[in-house]
Amino acid sequence: MSMVRVLHCTGNMDCGGIETFIMNVYRSIDREKVQFDFLLDSNKEYDYNEEIRQLGGRIFCAPGLRQGILKSKRLRHAFFVGHPEYQIIHYHVSSASFEVLKIAKKHSVKTRIIHGHNIYHGGGRIATWLHLWNRHGVRSYATHYFACSEPAALWMYGKKQLKRKEHSVINNGIDVNAFKYDSEKRKSIREELGLEDAFVIGHVGRFMSQKNHTFLVDIYSEVAKQYDNAVLLMIGDGKLCGGTEEKVAQLGLTRKVVFTGVRSDMPALFSAMDVFVFPSLYEGLGMVLVEAQTSGLPCVASADVIPAEAKMSRNFMSVPLVKPPAEWAKVIIGMREMKVDRAGGADAVRKAGYDIGEVAGCLEKFYLGETG
């Protein structure tokens, strides 16, 4: 059997949740049988581009609709004319969209997957209307419907399609062994960041409105009133990072909040934390919650926002976003005082079906035509 090349279509390949999921799968599949290539919106050198090339993948650019509808269509048509070898396109989205699938269908791409990764997009009424309208077009151009959770499938495809069970939930798998709690890595990171004796409240996420960083700072401020050694560790980057830093300064907390930017040693950073806090406004699943629980971290997340599938351990608490920061702080402090067996986190996540070996194996069989 000749190698199958799968074309993944996503806006960029920076270190976001969708992109990290794709790379987790890519690292774990048998690349002698299945290879990944990428169709991105820009020629920018993204975080994962170099690794993609090292793994044998190819990167192409065809601008998205935001960069001009006519230009986007013309360049995407030209791409498929020049690359008739692709018979599988895997399109990753946060809201319903079908233009690239429509073009792929016109150029006889046999398998056209749409994969939903969120339960909301935050784009306002017009964006919501477009999403609902595009659902109908998706049915005309996609051949397979994936989602990271049942709520994400409901958002992406609607109640009727879910009743017909035409979708597949693909767990956002991770390398469970890599994210196991490690006491030595904990010690090393805490020494590096000057957190040896600190109560470390951790968060990982791109600095965008969805992740609700300003509310997180308010929550931390309440914890800091009761624990002088409490530190907020914020990992990630994005356009709202500067504004968050300004708020931290205004509250007089600059010396107690650590901004690390994007890091490549995430398992060690999770080991260094004491509690993980995730007050997102919306999430398809929340991949970092899977990673945090694998490290055995107590987690506090948004109630009625984070899907039930994200809860894999007993040390997971949900708090409504309408509750004031002081209420969140109370829960965090309560979890700090719990006795937690961090070594057991990996087993809980593996049992829930989020080990990347299992997830990648299922996708590999699908790409090779060994499943329906």
JOUR-V272260 format. One record per residue. PHI is phi in degrees with one decimal (NA if undefined). Layout:
# JOUR-V272260
<<PHI> <PHI>>
This chain:
# JOUR-V272260
<<NA> <-75.5> <-63.2> <-97.5> <-106.0> <-104.1> <-94.5> <-89.9> <-114.1> <-150.8> <-60.4> <-150.4> <-129.8> <-79.8> <-80.7> <-97.9> <-62.9> <-62.4> <-64.8> <-66.8> <-60.5> <-58.6> <-67.5> <-59.3> <-65.7> <-58.9> <-68.2> <-103.5> <-74.5> <-80.4> <-77.0> <-81.5> <-104.5> <-131.8> <-120.0> <-106.0> <-121.9> <-133.7> <-110.1> <-111.4> <-84.2> <-148.0> <-84.8> <-57.1> <-84.4> <-80.5> <-54.5> <-96.0> <-57.8> <-65.0> <-64.9> <-56.2> <-63.5> <-64.7> <-82.4> <100.5> <-85.8> <-113.7> <-122.2> <-123.1> <-126.9> <-146.1> <-52.7> <-75.6> <-62.2> <-64.6> <-95.8> <118.0> <-61.8> <-64.4> <-63.3> <-61.4> <-61.5> <-60.8> <-72.1> <-72.0> <-59.8> <-61.6> <-60.9> <-70.4> <-62.9> <-80.1> <-133.1> <-72.0> <-71.1> <-79.3> <-114.2> <-135.1> <-118.7> <-117.5> <-103.2> <-101.9> <-141.9> <-108.5> <-147.2> <-61.2> <-155.3> <-141.1> <-57.5> <-67.3> <-69.9> <-60.8> <-66.7> <-62.1> <-63.2> <-59.7> <-98.4> <65.8> <-72.8> <-69.5> <-108.2> <-126.5> <-97.3> <-111.1> <-129.7> <-84.7> <-122.7> <-151.0> <-117.2> <-175.1> <-122.2> <70.5> <-97.1> <89.8> <-65.4> <-63.8> <-63.3> <-64.3> <-61.2> <-62.4> <-60.6> <-64.0> <-66.9> <-68.7> <-52.4> <-67.3> <-66.2> <-57.8> <-64.8> <-81.7> <-119.8> <-89.4> <-104.1> <-141.5> <-124.1> <-110.0> <-154.9> <-82.9> <-164.0> <-64.4> <-60.1> <-66.2> <-65.0> <-61.8> <-62.8> <-77.3> <-117.6> <90.6> <-63.2> <-61.6> <-68.5> <-65.2> <-63.2> <-79.5> <53.3> <-91.3> <-109.0> <-129.5> <-89.3> <-108.4> <-62.6> <-77.0> <-69.0> <-134.1> <-79.0> <-58.7> <-61.2> <-66.8> <-97.1> <-59.2> <-60.8> <-135.0> <-65.3> <-69.4> <-65.6> <-58.8> <-61.7> <-63.8> <-66.8> <-64.8> <-69.3> <-58.5> <-95.2> <68.5> <-117.9> <-51.2> <-108.6> <-89.0> <-91.1> <-96.7> <-95.9> <-108.7> <-150.3> <-129.6> <172.7> <-63.5> <-77.2> <-144.3> <-57.7> <-54.1> <-82.4> <63.5> <-65.3> <-64.6> <-67.3> <-59.9> <-63.4> <-62.4> <-62.1> <-60.8> <-57.0> <-70.0> <-64.7> <-62.9> <-65.9> <-104.1> <-128.2> <-67.0> <-92.3> <-73.8> <-129.3> <-100.8> <-105.9> <-113.5> <-114.3> <139.9> <-147.8> <151.9> <-66.4> <-97.5> <-63.3> <-60.0> <-64.9> <-66.3> <-62.4> <-63.6> <-64.4> <-58.2> <-65.3> <-61.5> <-86.0> <72.0> <-113.0> <-54.0> <-74.6> <-112.4> <-120.7> <-107.6> <-101.4> <-97.4> <73.5> <-75.3> <-125.0> <-99.9> <-107.8> <-59.9> <-55.7> <-66.1> <-66.5> <-63.6> <-60.9> <-75.9> <-82.2> <-109.9> <-142.4> <-109.1> <-120.9> <-143.2> <-91.3> <-61.0> <-77.3> <-163.3> <-155.1> <-73.2> <-149.2> <100.2> <-57.4> <-65.1> <-67.8> <-64.5> <-63.8> <-63.5> <-69.3> <-61.9> <-79.7> <76.4> <-76.1> <-62.8> <-123.5> <-123.7> <-136.4> <-68.0> <-73.9> <63.5> <-124.5> <-78.8> <-59.4> <-58.8> <-60.9> <-75.4> <-88.2> <-121.4> <-131.6> <-72.8> <-94.0> <-125.7> <-120.7> <-114.5> <-129.1> <-62.6> <-65.8> <-74.8> <-72.3> <-69.5> <-52.5> <-61.8> <-69.0> <-62.4> <-60.0> <-60.9> <-66.1> <-61.1> <-65.0> <-63.2> <-71.8> <-61.4> <-88.7> <-76.6> <-90.9> <-117.0> <-89.8> <-69.2> <-68.1> <-85.6> <-63.8> <-61.8> <-64.7> <-64.1> <-70.6> <-63.3> <-64.2> <-78.0> <91.2> <-109.9> <-74.8> <-63.0> <-59.5> <-68.5> <-64.5> <-63.8> <-62.2> <-65.9> <-66.3> <-59.7> <-62.1> <-63.4> <-60.4> <-83.4> <77.2> <-91.5> <-133.6> <-79.2>>
